[in-house]
Amino acid sequence: MDTAPLYNDIAEGPEDAAAYWVTAGDGVRIRIAVWGAARARATVLLFPGRTEYAEKYGRSAADLAARGFATVVVDWRGQGLADRLHDDPVLGHVDRFEAYQRDVTAVARAAEALGLPRPYHLLAHSMGGCIGLRALHQGLDVASVAFTAPMWGIRFSPLMRPAAWALSAASRPLGFDRRMTPGRGGDAYILASSFDENELTGDPEMFGYMRRQLAARPEMAIGGPSLSWLHEALCEMRALVRMAPPAIPALTYLGTDERIVCANAIRTVKGSWAAGTLREIEGARHEVMMEGTATRARVFDEVAEHFTRHATPHLPHRKRITDTLHA
């Protein structure tokens, strides 16, 4: 693995920070950031959401390091400093959603190669929760998982849902699947929105933290998704919701002021998850890890307790994702 840039001045993560370029099985180059490995007793694989990048989770890595965990954050293909998949670098694009599993495999192999302490745990936000749930079904070798606002459904109005399905499904056969989804611009959401109208956080200081990062490093930003991404996401979420949840301890957070992902889909999945717990946080928006100090402290205390309580690795017969070929 070659060393990659990491902007810890804007991330505000632990001082023992490093980043690496990692190549997925299909040749796409992604980036991982590693924080807090020096004194850790276990490792958290942190799967971010759409549009996100490693530096956004520097403070989260600091919170986890204070509780004894190393953190590995990935720049998914097509965002952050990973390879972009379209000539237009601000378009959030992927041809097939399953390609993200190649990134998961690369992250898991990199964590092993770096000798990061086991057990591994998964912390997955929004789109990362969709990718992460699929990875669990495919054998990601973690002892437990925590989700925040997992993207197991997208919040649409009753009229927009059938329109989103119809338009995105028609886009590939008609040859416009690489166009941006109507109504979404090329500007990064956090820069295009005011604090009062934003759907991510109710905390002005954390809102400013995110804005400062992209103002300093605009090359890490992306805008709206392509119609291809939208259709692939819709199909993947529909499939995942219909599957029986995996037999792994899971803790899920949902803000009562959630406006981006579908709360009903989250409740549906968690309702059938025998080893799962859903905690709804009053007044929180989409980013519970980016809310005010009290909420963040509660979330990270509870997540750390959950990970510590379920520190026993999976049984040896469980198929590990690092043994699965996605090439």
C-alpha positions in Angstrom: 0.0 0.0 0.0 1.3 3.5 -0.9 0.9 6.4 1.5 -2.0 8.8 0.6 -2.7 12.3 1.7 -4.7 12.9 4.9 -5.7 16.4 6.0 -5.7 16.0 9.8 -5.7 19.7 10.3 -9.3 19.9 9.1 -10.2 16.4 10.3 -9.2 17.1 13.9 -8.6 13.4 14.5 -6.1 11.7 16.7 -2.5 12.6 16.1 -1.5 9.0 15.1 -3.1 9.3 11.7 -2.2 7.7 8.4 -3.8 7.2 5.0 -3.2 4.7 2.3 -4.1 4.1 -1.3 -5.8 0.7 -1.7 -6.6 -0.9 -5.1 -9.9 -2.8 -5.4 -10.2 -6.0 -7.3 -11.3 -4.2 -10.5 -8.4 -1.7 -10.4 -10.3 1.3 -8.9 -8.1 3.1 -6.4 -9.7 4.1 -3.1 -8.3 5.7 0.0 -8.4 4.6 3.6 -7.6 6.6 6.7 -6.4 5.0 10.0 -6.6 6.7 13.3 -5.9 5.6 16.9 -4.2 2.3 16.2 -1.3 2.8 18.7 -3.3 2.0 21.9 -6.4 0.4 20.5 -7.9 -2.9 21.8 -10.1 -3.4 18.7 -10.8 -1.8 15.4 -13.8 -0.1 13.9 -14.4 -0.2 10.2 -16.3 3.0 9.5 -18.4 3.0 6.3 -19.4 6.6 5.4 -22.4 7.8 3.4 -22.8 9.1 -0.1 -20.7 12.3 -0.8 -18.5 11.7 2.3 -14.8 11.5 2.7 -12.4 10.3 5.5 -11.7 13.7 7.1 -15.3 14.2 8.0 -14.9 11.4 10.6 -11.8 12.8 12.3 -13.7 13.8 15.4 -15.5 10.5 15.4 -12.2 8.7 15.3 -11.1 10.8 18.3 -14.2 9.8 20.2 -13.6 6.2 19.4 -9.9 6.4 20.2 -10.8 7.8 23.7 -12.8 4.6 24.2 -10.1 2.2 23.0 -10.8 1.7 19.4 -8.8 2.2 16.2 -10.8 3.6 13.3 -10.5 2.8 9.5 -12.5 5.1 7.3 -12.9 4.5 3.5 -13.4 6.9 0.6 -15.8 4.9 -1.5 -15.1 4.8 -5.2 -16.4 7.9 -6.9 -16.1 10.2 -3.9 -13.5 11.8 -1.6 -10.0 11.3 -3.0 -10.9 7.9 -4.5 -11.0 7.4 -8.3 -13.9 9.2 -9.8 -16.0 7.1 -12.2 -17.3 9.8 -14.5 -15.7 12.6 -16.6 -17.7 15.0 -14.5 -15.9 14.8 -11.1 -18.8 16.2 -9.1 -21.3 13.6 -10.3 -22.0 10.9 -7.7 -21.9 7.9 -10.0 -21.6 4.1 -9.9 -22.6 1.7 -12.7 -23.5 -1.2 -10.4 -24.1 -1.0 -6.6 -22.4 -4.3 -6.1 -19.1 -2.6 -7.1 -18.9 -1.1 -3.6 -18.4 -4.7 -2.3 -15.0 -4.7 -4.1 -14.1 -1.6 -1.9 -15.3 -3.5 1.2 -13.0 -6.4 0.4 -10.1 -4.1 -0.2 -10.7 -2.3 3.1 -10.9 -5.6 5.0 -7.7 -6.9 3.4 -5.9 -3.6 4.1 -6.9 -3.7 7.8 -5.4 -7.2 8.0 -2.2 -6.2 6.2 -1.7 -3.3 8.6 -2.1 -5.6 11.6 -4.9 -3.6 13.1 -6.1 -5.1 16.4 -9.0 -7.6 16.3 -11.9 -7.9 16.8 -13.2 -5.7 14.1 -16.6 -4.0 14.4 -18.6 -2.1 11.8 -20.0 1.4 12.2 -22.0 2.3 9.1 -23.8 5.6 8.2 -26.5 6.2 5.6 -25.3 4.7 2.2 -22.6 3.0 4.2 -25.4 1.2 6.1 -26.7 -0.1 2.8 -23.2 -1.3 1.7 -22.5 -2.6 5.1 -25.7 -4.7 5.4 -24.9 -6.3 2.1 -21.3 -7.0 3.2 -22.6 -8.7 6.4 -24.7 -11.0 4.3 -21.6 -11.7 2.2 -19.5 -12.6 5.2 -17.8 -9.4 6.5 -15.8 -10.7 9.5 -16.9 -8.4 12.3 -18.0 -9.2 15.8 -20.9 -6.6 15.9 -22.3 -3.7 14.0 -23.8 -0.2 14.7 -25.8 1.7 12.1 -26.7 5.4 12.0 -29.6 6.4 9.8 -28.9 3.4 7.4 -30.0 3.9 3.9 -32.4 0.9 3.7 -34.9 3.2 1.9 -34.9 6.8 0.6 -37.5 9.2 1.8 -39.7 10.2 -1.1 -43.2 11.8 -1.3 -45.9 9.4 -2.4 -45.8 11.0 -5.9 -42.0 11.1 -6.2 -41.4 7.4 -5.4 -43.0 5.9 -8.6 -41.4 8.7 -10.6 -38.0 7.9 -9.2 -38.4 4.3 -10.1 -39.7 4.9 -13.6 -37.2 7.5 -14.6 -34.1 5.8 -13.2 -35.2 2.4 -14.6 -35.6 3.9 -18.1 -32.3 5.8 -18.0 -30.0 2.9 -18.8 -31.8 1.5 -21.8 -32.4 5.0 -23.1 -28.8 6.0 -22.6 -29.1 8.8 -20.1 -28.2 6.9 -16.9 -25.0 9.0 -16.4 -27.0 12.2 -16.1 -27.6 13.8 -12.8 -30.8 13.0 -11.0 -33.3 15.9 -11.7 -33.5 18.4 -8.9 -30.0 17.8 -7.7 -27.2 20.2 -8.4 -23.5 19.8 -8.8 -22.6 21.7 -5.6 -21.9 19.9 -2.4 -25.0 19.8 -0.2 -23.2 21.2 2.9 -21.9 24.2 0.9 -25.1 24.9 -1.0 -27.3 24.8 2.2 -27.7 27.3 5.0 -27.7 26.0 8.6 -31.4 26.7 9.1 -32.4 24.6 6.1 -29.9 21.8 6.4 -31.2 18.2 6.9 -27.9 16.8 8.4 -27.5 18.3 11.9 -29.1 20.6 14.4 -25.8 21.7 15.8 -24.3 24.8 14.3 -20.7 24.1 15.4 -20.7 20.7 13.7 -22.3 22.2 10.6 -19.5 24.7 10.5 -16.9 21.9 10.9 -18.2 20.2 7.8 -18.4 23.4 5.8 -14.8 24.4 6.7 -13.6 21.0 5.5 -15.0 21.3 2.0 -14.2 25.0 1.8 -10.5 24.1 2.4 -10.5 21.0 0.2 -13.1 21.4 -2.5 -11.6 18.5 -4.5 -13.2 16.1 -2.0 -16.7 17.3 -2.8 -19.3 15.7 -5.0 -22.8 16.9 -5.9 -26.0 15.0 -6.8 -26.2 11.3 -7.8 -26.5 10.0 -11.3 -29.7 8.2 -12.4 -27.6 5.1 -12.6 -26.7 5.4 -8.9 -30.3 6.1 -8.0 -31.7 3.0 -9.8 -28.9 0.8 -8.4 -29.6 2.1 -4.9 -33.4 1.6 -5.2 -32.9 -2.0 -6.4 -30.3 -2.8 -3.7 -32.4 -1.4 -0.9 -35.5 -3.3 -2.0 -33.5 -6.5 -2.1 -32.0 -6.0 1.4 -35.3 -5.2 3.1 -36.7 -8.5 1.8 -33.8 -10.5 3.2 -33.8 -12.0 6.7 -31.3 -10.0 8.8 -27.9 -11.6 9.5 -27.3 -13.2 12.9 -25.0 -10.5 14.3 -25.5 -8.1 17.2 -26.7 -4.8 15.7 -27.4 -1.4 17.3 -29.2 1.2 15.1 -29.8 4.9 15.6 -32.5 7.0 14.0 -33.2 10.7 14.6 -36.8 11.6 15.1 -36.2 14.5 12.7 -34.8 12.3 9.9 -35.5 13.7 6.4 -33.2 11.9 4.1 -33.6 8.1 4.5 -36.8 6.2 5.1 -37.5 5.7 8.8 -40.2 3.1 8.1 -37.7 0.9 6.2 -35.3 1.1 9.1 -38.1 0.1 11.5 -39.1 -2.8 9.2 -35.6 -4.3 9.0 -34.9 -3.8 12.8 -38.3 -5.3 13.6 -37.2 -8.7 12.2 -33.6 -8.5 13.5 -33.4 -10.9 16.4 -30.1 -9.6 17.6 -30.9 -5.9 16.8 -31.8 -2.9 18.9 -33.2 0.4 17.5 -32.7 3.6 19.4 -34.5 6.8 18.3 -32.9 10.1 19.4 -35.4 12.9 20.0 -34.7 15.9 17.8 -31.7 14.5 16.0 -31.5 14.8 12.2 -29.6 12.5 9.7 -26.1 12.7 11.3 -26.4 11.6 14.9 -22.5 11.4 15.0 -22.5 15.1 14.0 -25.1 16.4 16.5 -24.4 18.4 19.6 -21.9 17.4 22.3 -24.4 15.6 24.6 -25.9 13.5 21.7 -22.4 12.6 20.4 -21.3 11.5 23.8 -24.3 9.4 24.3 -24.0 7.7 20.9 -20.3 6.9 21.2 -20.6 5.7 24.8 -23.4 3.4 23.8 -21.7 2.2 20.6 -18.4 1.5 22.5 -20.4 -0.4 25.2 -22.1 -2.4 22.4 -18.8 -3.2 20.7 -17.2 -4.2 24.0 -20.1 -6.4 25.0 -19.9 -8.2 21.7 -16.2 -8.6 21.4 -16.1 -12.3 20.6 -15.2 -12.9 17.0 -17.5 -14.9 14.7 -17.3 -18.6 14.7 -14.5 -20.1 12.6 -16.9 -21.6 10.1 -18.2 -18.2 9.1 -17.0 -17.3 5.6 -14.8 -14.2 5.6 -15.2 -11.5 3.1 -11.5 -11.3 2.6 -11.7 -14.9 1.2 -14.4 -13.9 -1.3 -13.3 -12.9 -4.8 -15.1 -9.9 -6.3 -12.7 -9.4 -9.2 
